[in-house]
Amino acid sequence: MNAIIKKTLSAAAILGGFSLLGLGLTSLTFHKTEAKIQENERQALLTNLKAVIPESLYDNDIVNDTIEVSDLNQGLSKPAIIYRARQKGTPVAAVMTVVTPNGYSGNISLLVAVKTDGALTGVRAISHRETPGLGDKIEIERSDWILAFDGKSLAMPKAQEWAVKRDGGHFDQLTGATITPRAVVGAIKNALLYFKHNQVRIFSTTESTPEGGN
Ligand SMILES: Cc1cc2nc3c(=O)[nH]c(=O)nc-3n(C[C@H](O)[C@H](O)[C@H](O)COP(=O)(O)O)c2cc1C
């Protein structure tokens, strides 16, 4: 083998080695970033779950006691997750991931926590694209409007009063913004009705697989 070919081959080998090293490092960084994102999402979920349902109410691993249902958020292809809270094995509450498409700027995602007696323990807006200063006041960081649902049920106020005051209902709208609160009130009412009609199925289903039916 002459000297030029030898040099070319060793240069190619070195280049190949660096490429592989680069590829390995990129993949390692990707996996670390993925793991970090997943951990951050898990922490955010835990914080939100703690906000909507007092930890003293349950003793199970609520994050892993879930079912997926395809009939809660109708019209959406992605199933909704329901977290189930139990005390010594007895169902005490469910936290539903509720999405309404009726926001001013599209989908609004909520966590809606309801006890087996039908009373809400808490609601939080977890994602939306509503306007800063107007519709974004559904966020607990912007105003305490969302706290108006604590303790409410389909019995109090009555089912027909589950609307904003502008529509003759019980709940305040936001100043200059009625569309966002109207969407949130409607979505919570739907979730309460869903829970009422599906409570037995929600707690008796053992697998975390998409469910159908009503
Ligand atoms: C730029 C812009 C952004 C708006 N953003 C929102 C919003 O995020 N949520 C909302 O309910 N209304 C929003 N509105 C107001 C609605 O168009 C509508 O006027 C209002 O919801 C009706 O409430 P009102 O009857 O209390 O005025 C926005 C209006 C404008 C011009």
The ligand as an SDF file (V2000), in Angstrom:
LIG
                    3D

 31 33  0  0  0  0  0  0  0  0999 V2000
  -57.9660   41.1280   20.9040 C   0  0  0  0  0  0  0  0  0  0  0  0
  -59.0900   40.5670   21.6990 C   0  0  0  0  0  0  0  0  0  0  0  0
  -58.8530   39.4990   22.5250 C   0  0  0  0  0  0  0  0  0  0  0  0
  -59.8880   38.9440   23.2860 C   0  0  0  0  0  0  0  0  0  0  0  0
  -59.6370   37.8820   24.0930 N   0  0  0  0  0  0  0  0  0  0  0  0
  -60.6460   37.3250   24.7850 C   0  0  0  0  0  0  0  0  0  0  0  0
  -60.4270   36.1920   25.5950 C   0  0  0  0  0  0  0  0  0  0  0  0
  -59.3240   35.6460   25.7440 O   0  0  0  0  0  0  0  0  0  0  0  0
  -61.5040   35.6820   26.2650 N   0  0  0  0  0  0  0  0  0  0  0  0
  -62.7610   36.2220   26.1650 C   0  0  0  0  0  0  0  0  0  0  0  0
  -63.6760   35.6860   26.7980 O   0  0  0  0  0  0  0  0  0  0  0  0
  -62.9660   37.2980   25.4370 N   0  0  0  0  0  0  0  0  0  0  0  0
  -61.9540   37.8810   24.7450 C   0  0  0  0  0  0  0  0  0  0  0  0
  -62.1850   38.9790   23.9820 N   0  0  0  0  0  0  0  0  0  0  0  0
  -63.5160   39.6020   24.0470 C   0  0  0  0  0  0  0  0  0  0  0  0
  -64.5490   38.8930   23.1990 C   0  0  0  0  0  0  0  0  0  0  0  0
  -64.4020   39.2150   21.8550 O   0  0  0  0  0  0  0  0  0  0  0  0
  -65.9640   39.2350   23.6440 C   0  0  0  0  0  0  0  0  0  0  0  0
  -66.1780   40.5940   23.3850 O   0  0  0  0  0  0  0  0  0  0  0  0
  -66.1540   39.0300   25.1050 C   0  0  0  0  0  0  0  0  0  0  0  0
  -65.7880   37.7390   25.5010 O   0  0  0  0  0  0  0  0  0  0  0  0
  -67.6190   39.2340   25.4640 C   0  0  0  0  0  0  0  0  0  0  0  0
  -67.6100   39.5200   26.8340 O   0  0  0  0  0  0  0  0  0  0  0  0
  -68.4440   40.7670   27.3940 P   0  0  0  0  0  0  0  0  0  0  0  0
  -69.8270   40.5370   26.8970 O   0  0  0  0  0  0  0  0  0  0  0  0
  -68.2860   40.6510   28.8680 O   0  0  0  0  0  0  0  0  0  0  0  0
  -67.8150   41.9720   26.8070 O   0  0  0  0  0  0  0  0  0  0  0  0
  -61.1660   39.5180   23.2170 C   0  0  0  0  0  0  0  0  0  0  0  0
  -61.3990   40.6070   22.3770 C   0  0  0  0  0  0  0  0  0  0  0  0
  -60.3900   41.1380   21.6330 C   0  0  0  0  0  0  0  0  0  0  0  0
  -60.6540   42.3130   20.7230 C   0  0  0  0  0  0  0  0  0  0  0  0
  1  2  1  0
  2  3  1  0
  2 30  2  0
  3  4  2  0
  4  5  1  0
  4 28  1  0
  5  6  2  0
  6  7  1  0
  6 13  1  0
  7  8  2  0
  7  9  1  0
  9 10  1  0
 10 11  2  0
 10 12  1  0
 12 13  2  0
 13 14  1  0
 14 15  1  0
 14 28  1  0
 15 16  1  0
 16 17  1  0
 16 18  1  0
 18 19  1  0
 18 20  1  0
 20 21  1  0
 20 22  1  0
 22 23  1  0
 23 24  1  0
 24 25  2  0
 24 26  1  0
 24 27  1  0
 28 29  2  0
 29 30  1  0
 30 31  1  0
M  END
$$$$
